[in-house]
Amino acid sequence: MSRRLRAASGRFVLAVVLLRCLAVAPAAASEVRITWQPARPNAGDVALLRVQGVPGGVPVEGDLDGHPLSMYPTADGYAALVGIDMDTPDGPREWRVMIGGPTPRATSGRLHVVARSYKVQHLTVARHMAELDPETERRAVNEIERLRTLYRMTSGERLWQGAWQRPVPGDAPGTGFGARRVINGLPRAPHSGIDFGAAVGTPVAAANRGRVALVGEFFFPGRLVILDHGLGLYTLYFHLDTIAVTEGQLVGRGQTLGTVGMTGRVTGPHLHFGAQLGAARIDPAVLLGLEDAAPAR
């Protein structure tokens, strides 16, 4: 089983749950700890699930609301990055952890998610970029479905390593995550990434180690690169001017992917930086704040 994981910067509160075991002695159960960081994630967050005290080689599986999580081995057990979609409503989410071996064990609990509110953003673009002719609309719909298909694919290998870095130089934070966009007076899909203002030609770097999953030129995102960091985690780089990598290429953190541009539907030069953890649209700013709290074995 596989799927997603993550942690929120600066707010790491440990919710420790003593593992209740099925068909196992209480003394053995007390050796295993399950923690969530943060204990109450916001919509759009990445939460880190840790299962500590599990011997190497013993299989561990988990799920959140019935969706499998991608567990990976750590020095003291297992961990998973868990994406909380940006529009997740306030309330509890059911989780389960199953530990295999000669005496299988299982436990469950609830992770309370805090809903998030977003600003409304009014934009004006060229009319042909907002009012699509039938052929262009078909193209845009096909491209959106192609991206959704990609995000449903989960490779079994964790590729990211250590901390994450911002993809363009500077100190100004990215803006616009979750904004409810009104374009030329009409409501459109919410903004699922953050925007970094930068001049055309500014180098764009990989936020972490990963494999180039897609290179293309789409109607809305323009020229794009998408990196697969393994275990269902992707980062997205949209509106590029030039592209310096090819599909299937393994790139390191900080390696140049291309340059900032203003291709696709834009109001000026910038980088749209997004992140997906399976089907969950997550806040890339939180991803950039992650440290490698649970390094792989």
HUKAFEN-V493274 format. One record per run of one state. SS is the DSSP state (alpha for helix, beta for strand, coil for the rest). FROM is the first residue (numbers start at 1). TO is the last residue. If there is no record, write none. Layout:
SS:FROM:TO ; SS:FROM:TO
This chain:
coil:1:14 ; beta:15:18 ; coil:19:25 ; alpha:26:29 ; coil:30:32 ; beta:33:37 ; coil:38:41 ; beta:42:42 ; coil:43:45 ; beta:46:52 ; coil:53:59 ; beta:60:64 ; coil:65:66 ; beta:67:68 ; coil:69:71 ; beta:72:74 ; coil:75:76 ; beta:77:83 ; coil:84:90 ; beta:91:99 ; coil:100:104 ; beta:105:114 ; coil:115:119 ; beta:120:123 ; coil:124:126 ; alpha:127:130 ; coil:131:133 ; alpha:134:151 ; coil:152:174 ; beta:175:175 ; coil:176:179 ; beta:180:183 ; coil:184:185 ; beta:186:187 ; coil:188:192 ; beta:193:197 ; coil:198:202 ; beta:203:205 ; coil:206:209 ; beta:210:218 ; coil:219:221 ; beta:222:230 ; coil:231:232 ; beta:233:243 ; coil:244:249 ; beta:250:251 ; coil:252:255 ; beta:256:261 ; coil:262:269 ; beta:270:277 ; coil:278:279 ; beta:280:282 ; coil:283:283 ; alpha:284:288 ; coil:289:295 ; beta:296:296 ; coil:297:297
